[in-house]
Amino acid sequence: MRLVVVALSFQVLLLLCSFSFSIRTNYTSIFSFGDSFTDTGNFVIIGGPTTPNLLIINPPYGMTFFGHPTGRISDGRLAIDFIAEALGLPLLPPSMAANQSFRQGANFAVAGATALDREFFVRDGDTSVTRYNISLGDQLAWFDAMKPSLCGSPQACQEYFAQALFVVGEFGWNDYAFMLMSGKSIDEARTRVPQVVGTICAAAEKLIGEGGKTVVVPGVTPLGCSTWNLVRFASQNADYEPDTGCLKGMNRLSREHNKELRQALARLRGRSPAGVRIVYADFYAPIVDFAAAPGRYGFDGTYGALRVCCGDGGGRYNVNLSMACGTPGVSACPDPSAYVNWDGIHLTEAANHRIADGWFRGPYAHPPILMDT
């Protein structure tokens, strides 16, 4: 019995050390693209002036690490923040921020961003789409506009970006969500998977052409484990996974996206120059693992992985679609680190930390980011 206790204690010690260990690498900068899972403040800059009562600028957002809202949609740091910290680089400034140096990287991610351009959704009749031009294509254009301030010539840029870490995503969540929220079926959304995946891979290929040697491409999270979706799309005919309580159909959509993305990235590896590393970062498996066995990963099994920390709904999920996190009078749970789900869609700092660590060393990245660096 004593040997078992010692072994378990040693495993816990290793786990805790891995969360705080800073690694020496050759990366000198990070350039990140994505949506609300990655945004470190761009949406507040872009949409804040024209969005009355923007909730994410209110407490308790940012309560855990920063002590105040920062534009991140979480109680604290995001996975991209932990990546920067582990590589010994500063937290990435939003690319729209004024009076910033971007020599060590920039974050082009914006909450609500899609892989496909906004015009696609307008033509398709998806009325829920954001009113801002913030898609992956738009973010790449911002990156192109920034390049002259980072490196003066094509050759200098090739050398500069060879030492950068590029992160392309998460993308896809909003593409499918806008379709579903506009009344399309899951099967209709599935027909767009190849187009969404193709757009993501084209972006990764462009960055490799710019000189990038390491490109990390996250898949989508399990849409059916989003508590917001569980409440919004709940019905008597809903089909739930027995192990997680997540919606089966939406999770199948996420899995199909991720399967096609991995296959497309494998093809991209095959035609990329020698020395290029393309990492598939799994955003699906860790959340499903947390949902199936929260206690195993340090979360409170009493609440499960689906119950929201910041909400005002009570009941199983603590979600009220008309009283979202950030609304005056809506409070957060006393200990967000016991929860996986922060506000119904986004993750707590604790969940982001565990996912980022899994991307660095495995098992949630293929190959792990730190392999052969």
Summary of the structure (lengths in Angstrom):
residues: 373
radius of gyration: 19.9
end to end distance: 39.7
largest distance: 65.5
contacts: 1290
relative contact order: 0.13
helix: 43%
strand: 9%
